[in-house]
């Protein structure tokens, strides 16, 4: 919220106008007021408008490349996913730029960071946090409203882009949208929301830990760069230093080492997101780990049912949910014990 963002008069007028709002129900009424004001503040902020513009430009560019290449992708019978036209709109490319879900793995965290790095510290620096909590508002309601309002905005943004993509595909091609494609696309939107939710909860945590918004923003961006760029490099260097020569290993040992490397890489949120998004948008993906020749022998390239794909990505979904919940729980603990009057 910006300065006197929340209408304090609306929160305190219950004693004169609506006397039925007393006791525990008054903070619940205030929770809705805070969410509405937070949504209005986010929509009016320039940083949010700039990031939304970047996401929209990326979406339009990727959709243009996909539509230009859709005939080739749809008629490529060697591709087991060629019949899923609407999934191809999100994944096909002519190598001039990465697909949309790959670019989202870089842009989506910036949305979460930009909407949470000054959630608490800016309120305290402006002196509005003390005045706000002097009203009948629980601290956990304030923290939850900050998180919920940002997730609602991001959810509406990606849902609007999804409907725009589906509508554009119907107009341009006239091909009917299958139920399986719709479920997979909505699953992709849900996975993207979980990905944004992790960095949003992380940035809110940093806004509680650090008093200055600039410090919180730089810390969040540093963690994002570490997981996106440097973490994979560090893992590869460490594994290369300790890994024995593959020529002296059996096939089972090689698969064990590869599985260990993948497990280490999946500590990074972007790896979890990439695995889940790729499996949902490409139905022919049957495994996210190494497979032996015996497992691949006789396998016919064909798309998996939605249920099987969801079973494959369930560990990734659980990991992102656990990471987001953990960051939010730590933020809740620190905020509940924080002295706000200083």
RODO-2510 file (C-alpha; in nm, 4 decimals, decimal comma):
residues 342
     n   res          X          Y          Z
     1     x     0,0000     0,0000     0,0000
     2     x     0,1139     0,3519    -0,0671
     3     x     0,1187     0,6028     0,2222
     4     x    -0,2334     0,6175     0,3635
     5     x    -0,3455     0,3515     0,1191
     6     x    -0,5969     0,1714     0,3366
     7     x    -0,9112     0,3586     0,4180
     8     x    -0,8818     0,3582     0,7946
     9     x    -1,2152     0,5314     0,8244
    10     x    -1,3788     0,2393     0,6470
    11     x    -1,2266     0,0022     0,9003
    12     x    -1,3224     0,2010     1,2081
    13     x    -1,6680     0,3202     1,1046
    14     x    -1,8300    -0,0063     1,2073
    15     x    -1,9036     0,1262     1,5597
    16     x    -2,1286     0,4045     1,4279
    17     x    -2,2725     0,2739     1,1048
    18     x    -2,2705    -0,1065     1,1199
    19     x    -2,2875    -0,2087     1,4821
    20     x    -2,3458    -0,5682     1,3859
    21     x    -1,9764    -0,5943     1,2821
    22     x    -1,8191    -0,6450     1,6226
    23     x    -1,5843    -0,8993     1,7669
    24     x    -1,4123    -1,1536     1,5435
    25     x    -1,6040    -1,0596     1,2259
    26     x    -1,4582    -0,7075     1,2101
    27     x    -1,1037    -0,8258     1,1120
    28     x    -1,2575    -1,0472     0,8454
    29     x    -1,4315    -0,7436     0,6981
    30     x    -1,1037    -0,5523     0,7133
    31     x    -0,9307    -0,8398     0,5293
    32     x    -1,1473    -0,7811     0,2219
    33     x    -1,0839    -0,4065     0,2376
    34     x    -0,7060    -0,4603     0,2455
    35     x    -0,7163    -0,7008    -0,0493
    36     x    -0,9148    -0,4545    -0,2617
    37     x    -0,6788    -0,1696    -0,1777
    38     x    -0,3698    -0,3807    -0,2428
    39     x    -0,5037    -0,4848    -0,5828
    40     x    -0,5714    -0,1197    -0,6699
    41     x    -0,2199    -0,0186    -0,5608
    42     x    -0,0569    -0,2944    -0,7667
    43     x    -0,2555    -0,2105    -1,0781
    44     x    -0,1623     0,1576    -1,0528
    45     x     0,2085     0,1023    -0,9881
    46     x     0,4484     0,1643    -1,2745
    47     x     0,6728    -0,1324    -1,1974
    48     x     0,3795    -0,3720    -1,2312
    49     x     0,2681    -0,2108    -1,5574
    50     x     0,6214    -0,2385    -1,6988
    51     x     0,6496    -0,6077    -1,6105
    52     x     0,3022    -0,6824    -1,7459
    53     x     0,4047    -0,5071    -2,0666
    54     x     0,7136    -0,7291    -2,0922
    55     x     0,5050    -1,0433    -2,0383
    56     x     0,2505    -0,9296    -2,2982
    57     x     0,5208    -0,8492    -2,5553
    58     x     0,6818    -1,1875    -2,4930
    59     x     0,3478    -1,3630    -2,5287
    60     x     0,2616    -1,1824    -2,8537
    61     x     0,6061    -1,2499    -3,0017
    62     x     0,5972    -1,6193    -2,9091
    63     x     0,2401    -1,6559    -3,0334
    64     x     0,3344    -1,4924    -3,3650
    65     x     0,6272    -1,7313    -3,4102
    66     x     0,4090    -2,0298    -3,3155
    67     x     0,1287    -1,9338    -3,5532
    68     x     0,3802    -1,8856    -3,8353
    69     x     0,5201    -2,2327    -3,7690
    70     x     0,1947    -2,4109    -3,6765
    71     x     0,1378    -2,5692    -4,0202
    72     x     0,4799    -2,7336    -4,0167
    73     x     0,4392    -2,8511    -3,6575
    74     x     0,0864    -2,9822    -3,7139
    75     x     0,1784    -3,1845    -4,0241
    76     x     0,4984    -3,3317    -3,8776
    77     x     0,3910    -3,6914    -3,8285
    78     x     0,7272    -3,7822    -3,6737
    79     x     0,6327    -3,5747    -3,3715
    80     x     0,3954    -3,7723    -3,1424
    81     x     0,2477    -3,4431    -3,0149
    82     x     0,1665    -3,2993    -3,3573
    83     x    -0,2121    -3,3449    -3,3110
    84     x    -0,2262    -3,1134    -3,0068
    85     x    -0,2522    -2,7859    -3,1934
    86     x    -0,3194    -2,5580    -2,8939
    87     x    -0,0283    -2,7065    -2,7034
    88     x     0,1867    -2,6414    -3,0085
    89     x     0,0923    -2,2732    -2,9879
    90     x     0,2788    -2,2639    -2,6557
    91     x     0,5724    -2,4897    -2,7438
    92     x     0,6489    -2,4744    -3,1161
    93     x     0,9169    -2,2379    -3,2431
    94     x     1,1353    -2,1809    -3,5463
    95     x     1,4487    -2,1444    -3,3269
    96     x     1,4418    -1,7661    -3,3627
    97     x     1,3352    -1,7371    -2,9973
    98     x     1,2632    -1,9798    -2,7124
    99     x     0,9083    -2,1075    -2,6483
   100     x     0,6764    -1,9136    -2,4194
   101     x     0,7092    -2,1477    -2,1203
   102     x     1,0883    -2,1212    -2,1335
   103     x     1,0766    -1,7413    -2,1342
   104     x     0,8263    -1,7499    -1,8477
   105     x     1,0816    -1,9318    -1,6334
   106     x     1,2845    -1,6080    -1,6471
   107     x     1,0052    -1,3469    -1,6396
   108     x     0,7568    -1,4996    -1,3937
   109     x     0,9869    -1,4670    -1,0875
   110     x     1,0280    -1,0956    -1,1592
   111     x     0,6519    -1,0528    -1,1196
   112     x     0,6591    -1,2132    -0,7768
   113     x     0,9661    -1,0180    -0,6648
   114     x     0,8334    -0,6825    -0,7837
   115     x     0,5036    -0,7300    -0,5988
   116     x     0,6494    -0,8404    -0,2655
   117     x     0,9904    -0,6864    -0,1946
   118     x     0,8389    -0,3765    -0,0268
   119     x     0,5242    -0,5337     0,1160
   120     x     0,6092    -0,4748     0,4838
   121     x     0,9193    -0,2554     0,5061
   122     x     0,7665     0,0277     0,3004
   123     x     0,4659     0,0309     0,5319
   124     x     0,6907     0,0553     0,8356
   125     x     0,9162     0,3212     0,6831
   126     x     0,6154     0,5354     0,5895
   127     x     0,4629     0,4986     0,9344
   128     x     0,1408     0,3418     0,8063
   129     x     0,2024    -0,0031     0,9545
   130     x     0,1500     0,1152     1,3130
   131     x    -0,1647     0,3072     1,2216
   132     x    -0,2979     0,0132     1,0232
   133     x    -0,2483    -0,2436     1,2983
   134     x    -0,4017    -0,0047     1,5512
   135     x    -0,7308    -0,0900     1,3810
   136     x    -0,9097    -0,4216     1,4451
   137     x    -0,6833    -0,6094     1,2015
   138     x    -0,4886    -0,9250     1,2770
   139     x    -0,1267    -0,9349     1,1701
   140     x    -0,1746    -1,2641     0,9889
   141     x    -0,4668    -1,1136     0,7954
   142     x    -0,2439    -0,8286     0,6789
   143     x     0,0297    -1,0671     0,5632
   144     x    -0,2183    -1,2989     0,3952
   145     x    -0,3866    -1,0047     0,2187
   146     x    -0,0504    -0,8930     0,0782
   147     x     0,0095    -1,2426    -0,0608
   148     x    -0,3448    -1,3121    -0,1814
   149     x    -0,3872    -0,9830    -0,3684
   150     x    -0,0672    -1,0378    -0,5682
   151     x    -0,1589    -1,3980    -0,6522
   152     x    -0,5065    -1,2900    -0,7647
   153     x    -0,3611    -1,0316    -1,0019
   154     x    -0,1027    -1,2708    -1,1482
   155     x    -0,3663    -1,5442    -1,1804
   156     x    -0,6008    -1,3149    -1,3715
   157     x    -0,3128    -1,2055    -1,5956
   158     x    -0,2131    -1,5588    -1,6988
   159     x    -0,5738    -1,6716    -1,7265
   160     x    -0,6458    -1,3793    -1,9599
   161     x    -0,3426    -1,4658    -2,1722
   162     x    -0,4579    -1,8285    -2,1887
   163     x    -0,8079    -1,7327    -2,3012
   164     x    -0,6575    -1,4926    -2,5551
   165     x    -0,4410    -1,7704    -2,6944
   166     x    -0,7347    -2,0126    -2,7146
   167     x    -0,9585    -1,7530    -2,8778
   168     x    -0,6896    -1,6581    -3,1280
   169     x    -0,6362    -2,0234    -3,2159
   170     x    -1,0084    -2,0771    -3,2719
   171     x    -1,0326    -1,7726    -3,4970
   172     x    -0,7193    -1,8449    -3,7000
   173     x    -0,7510    -2,2214    -3,7430
   174     x    -1,1090    -2,3175    -3,6623
   175     x    -0,9815    -2,6321    -3,4871
   176     x    -1,1851    -2,7408    -3,1848
   177     x    -1,0168    -2,7386    -2,8463
   178     x    -1,0013    -3,0848    -2,6934
   179     x    -1,0736    -3,1394    -2,3239
   180     x    -0,7282    -3,2907    -2,2683
   181     x    -0,5614    -2,9810    -2,4111
   182     x    -0,7704    -2,7525    -2,1917
   183     x    -0,6781    -2,9480    -1,8776
   184     x    -0,3105    -2,9408    -1,9686
   185     x    -0,3143    -2,5661    -2,0411
   186     x    -0,4934    -2,4913    -1,7131
   187     x    -0,2422    -2,7148    -1,5357
   188     x     0,0362    -2,5101    -1,6941
   189     x    -0,1257    -2,1892    -1,5626
   190     x    -0,1491    -2,3431    -1,2139
   191     x     0,2163    -2,4477    -1,2222
   192     x     0,3146    -2,0950    -1,3272
   193     x     0,1157    -1,9528    -1,0347
   194     x     0,3005    -2,1840    -0,7948
   195     x     0,6294    -2,0680    -0,9444
   196     x     0,5358    -1,7021    -0,8952
   197     x     0,4033    -1,7783    -0,5451
   198     x     0,7435    -1,9062    -0,4332
   199     x     0,9270    -1,5884    -0,5314
   200     x     0,6406    -1,3764    -0,3973
   201     x     0,6569    -1,5430    -0,0544
   202     x     1,0382    -1,5198    -0,0634
   203     x     1,0281    -1,1466    -0,1408
   204     x     0,7698    -1,0866     0,1359
   205     x     1,0013    -1,2704     0,3756
   206     x     1,2908    -1,0483     0,2717
   207     x     1,0740    -0,7382     0,3134
   208     x     1,0305    -0,8408     0,6781
   209     x     1,3959    -0,9275     0,7348
   210     x     1,5381    -0,6087     0,5767
   211     x     1,4233    -0,2602     0,6701
   212     x     1,5135    -0,1006     0,3345
   213     x     1,3169    -0,2008     0,0218
   214     x     1,6269    -0,1663    -0,1980
   215     x     1,8133    -0,4234     0,0130
   216     x     1,5200    -0,6647    -0,0018
   217     x     1,4885    -0,6224    -0,3801
   218     x     1,8598    -0,6793    -0,4421
   219     x     1,8598    -0,9855    -0,2153
   220     x     1,5607    -1,1362    -0,3967
   221     x     1,7137    -1,0652    -0,7388
   222     x     2,0428    -1,2151    -0,6215
   223     x     1,8702    -1,5383    -0,5136
   224     x     1,6815    -1,5488    -0,8434
   225     x     2,0051    -1,5093    -1,0421
   226     x     2,1775    -1,7723    -0,8266
   227     x     1,9100    -2,0361    -0,8835
   228     x     1,8614    -1,9475    -1,2521
   229     x     2,2226    -1,9097    -1,3690
   230     x     2,4879    -2,0044    -1,1157
   231     x     2,3378    -2,3001    -0,9317
   232     x     2,3527    -2,5353    -1,2302
   233     x     2,7120    -2,4300    -1,3001
   234     x     2,8143    -2,4956    -0,9384
   235     x     2,6453    -2,8373    -0,9344
   236     x     2,8168    -2,9405    -1,2590
   237     x     3,1582    -2,8286    -1,1314
   238     x     3,1202    -3,0101    -0,7994
   239     x     2,9884    -3,3298    -0,9582
   240     x     3,2670    -3,3274    -1,2196
   241     x     3,5286    -3,2983    -0,9449
   242     x     3,4004    -3,6025    -0,7505
   243     x     3,2440    -3,8164    -1,0241
   244     x     3,4473    -4,1269    -1,1189
   245     x     3,5337    -4,2030    -1,4776
   246     x     3,2121    -4,3295    -1,6442
   247     x     3,4169    -4,5854    -1,8400
   248     x     3,4734    -4,7810    -1,5168
   249     x     3,1103    -4,7691    -1,3991
   250     x     2,8300    -5,0112    -1,4658
   251     x     2,5072    -4,9025    -1,6270
   252     x     2,3270    -4,9113    -1,2922
   253     x     2,5948    -4,6910    -1,1344
   254     x     2,5783    -4,4410    -1,4213
   255     x     2,2013    -4,4186    -1,3841
   256     x     2,2412    -4,3735    -1,0097
   257     x     2,4836    -4,0844    -1,0570
   258     x     2,2579    -3,9233    -1,3183
   259     x     1,9612    -3,9520    -1,0857
   260     x     2,1666    -3,7914    -0,8071
   261     x     2,2632    -3,5011    -1,0364
   262     x     1,8992    -3,4461    -1,1323
   263     x     1,7962    -3,4508    -0,7669
   264     x     2,0551    -3,1842    -0,6885
   265     x     1,9394    -2,9686    -0,9806
   266     x     1,5781    -2,9980    -0,8687
   267     x     1,6561    -2,8015    -0,5553
   268     x     1,6337    -2,4959    -0,7810
   269     x     1,2723    -2,3761    -0,8339
   270     x     1,3272    -2,3038    -1,2025
   271     x     1,4220    -2,6691    -1,2623
   272     x     1,1017    -2,7861    -1,0933
   273     x     0,8998    -2,5430    -1,3027
   274     x     1,0694    -2,6434    -1,6281
   275     x     1,0124    -3,0145    -1,5614
   276     x     0,6448    -2,9652    -1,4751
   277     x     0,5691    -2,7264    -1,7613
   278     x     0,7444    -2,9440    -2,0185
   279     x     0,5588    -3,2579    -1,9071
   280     x     0,2184    -3,0884    -1,9152
   281     x     0,2677    -2,9138    -2,2497
   282     x     0,4360    -3,2108    -2,4215
   283     x     0,2208    -3,5232    -2,3671
   284     x     0,4848    -3,7549    -2,5155
   285     x     0,7222    -3,6956    -2,2215
   286     x     0,7155    -4,0242    -2,0294
   287     x     0,9864    -3,9734    -1,7683
   288     x     1,1873    -3,6925    -1,6110
   289     x     1,4764    -3,9162    -1,5073
   290     x     1,7266    -4,1446    -1,6773
   291     x     1,5922    -4,4610    -1,8423
   292     x     1,7748    -4,7828    -1,9213
   293     x     1,7787    -4,9526    -2,2602
   294     x     1,5530    -5,2269    -2,1215
   295     x     1,2935    -4,9671    -2,0265
   296     x     1,3105    -4,7995    -2,3674
   297     x     1,3023    -5,1229    -2,5670
   298     x     0,9704    -5,1668    -2,7428
   299     x     0,8345    -4,8299    -2,6275
   300     x     0,6074    -4,6713    -2,8873
   301     x     0,6271    -4,2887    -2,9048
   302     x     0,2753    -4,1774    -2,8164
   303     x     0,1162    -3,9133    -2,5932
   304     x     0,0331    -4,0003    -2,2348
   305     x    -0,3101    -3,9468    -2,0785
   306     x    -0,3523    -3,6407    -1,8593
   307     x    -0,3657    -3,8534    -1,5449
   308     x    -0,0278    -4,0114    -1,6172
   309     x     0,1327    -3,6738    -1,6864
   310     x    -0,0046    -3,5363    -1,3601
   311     x     0,1416    -3,8340    -1,1734
   312     x     0,4822    -3,7618    -1,3270
   313     x     0,4814    -3,3928    -1,2261
   314     x     0,3291    -3,4444    -0,8802
   315     x     0,6723    -3,4438    -0,7048
   316     x     0,7558    -3,1128    -0,8764
   317     x     0,4220    -2,9625    -0,7731
   318     x     0,4714    -3,0834    -0,4167
   319     x     0,8189    -2,9311    -0,4073
   320     x     0,7009    -2,5881    -0,5226
   321     x     0,4058    -2,5926    -0,2809
   322     x     0,6354    -2,6912     0,0068
   323     x     0,8901    -2,4211    -0,0791
   324     x     0,6231    -2,1496    -0,1017
   325     x     0,4587    -2,2629     0,2214
   326     x     0,7921    -2,2753     0,4019
   327     x     0,8880    -1,9194     0,3004
   328     x     0,5454    -1,7890     0,3966
   329     x     0,5561    -1,9712     0,7330
   330     x     0,8951    -1,8180     0,8172
   331     x     0,7650    -1,4747     0,7147
   332     x     0,4583    -1,5256     0,9334
   333     x     0,6728    -1,6259     1,2329
   334     x     0,9061    -1,3273     1,1984
   335     x     0,6248    -1,0786     1,1413
   336     x     0,4244    -1,1983     1,4401
   337     x     0,7275    -1,1469     1,6681
   338     x     0,8417    -0,8182     1,5153
   339     x     0,8339    -0,4877     1,7027
   340     x     0,6581    -0,2433     1,4689
   341     x     0,6539     0,0675     1,6850
   342     x     1,0238     0,1431     1,6412
***
